[in-house]
Amino acid sequence: MISPSLLSANFANLEAEMKWFNQSSADWLHIDVMDGVFVPNISFGFPVLKHVARICQKPLDVHMMIVQPEKFVDEVKALGAYLMNVHYETCPHLHRVVGQIHEAGMKAGVTLNPATPVSVLEDIAADVDLILLMSVNPGFGGQKFIPHTLEKVEKLRQLLNRTGSKALIEVDGGVNLETGRLLKAAGADVLVAGNYIFSAPDPAKACEALSAL
């Protein structure tokens, strides 16, 4: 599955971006909400996302790169989001937050930063619908893929099998045809791609190429 990252879109012409996106082979739209606190950048807030949600015809994959994401469960739900993804590193009461997301009627995802081992998910893996592994340090698009992520995907797949979890494995950061092929072979289910897709001469074709891996 492919989830193009809105962070790399042309915000001066979002309607045009959503037009090709809606007609493409993309499965979800990946939305990185950044607060300038947990990550060293600020992206966009709910006033902008309400307009995006109105014109996007595919499921919203909302990635909360913020502190205290549990405060915004209702706002994410109001967008019509399919999935709300929170960072392990920002949720000391992760099980409670996952429960809040499910109670709101959304799928629940958990994200790990590059330096966070997959072993921390041992006791929550069976309760979540998706686990996102960051293959770059979160906060900025266009970064180089961290090769160790491949080994991490393999370890996560083993953990999911051992715990009986049905969670999908998503990877975000430095994804292109080369790294995408390696990630799929390692066991990834969903690829997030920003620059590779939105900076391509034909974004829809770039999306299709990733989908065909």
Disulfide bonds with the S-S distance in Angstrom:
none
